[in-house]
Amino acid sequence: MNWRLHPACPPDGAVLCSVDDVPDEGGHEVSFGDARQPLRLLLLRRGQQVWGYENVCPHFSLPLNFDPQTFVTLDGLVMCAHHTAFFRFEDGHCVDGPCAGAGLTPVQLRCEGGRVRLAASPDSASPPGPGPKADSP
């Protein structure tokens, strides 16, 4: 299912978290909805850039993290804790593992006032290139 069609999907412009909630060179999950079928979004950050993806590994449809808010990252890659697939921060492309060549589903973001917000729907936004830059303090 397209994540935007999830019944718990927040509206465009909704605040997902503070930029500071996303560790530099790390990941942070925000989720919406009930515990049975939540919409889980993964935010990744390097310096002032933030990228967003649906937190679902394309290999087996499991979240990339095993424990809450625990993401394994190394040199601009995030690893699926279940099957050791590695995905690039900047485009979600799987560079190694059982789903090599596949990719994470992008979530369009914008950063304003130190907050990460959900951006306009994919058909009106540019493809995920460099993530939005966080505002300078």
Secondary structure, DSSP 8 states (H G I E B T S, - for coil): --GGGSTT---TT-EEEEGGGS-TTEEEEEEES-SSS-EEEEEEEETTEEEEEES--TTTS--S-SSTT--EEETTEEE-TTT--EEETTT-BEEESTTTT-B--EE-EEEETTEEEE-S-GGGS--SSS--B----
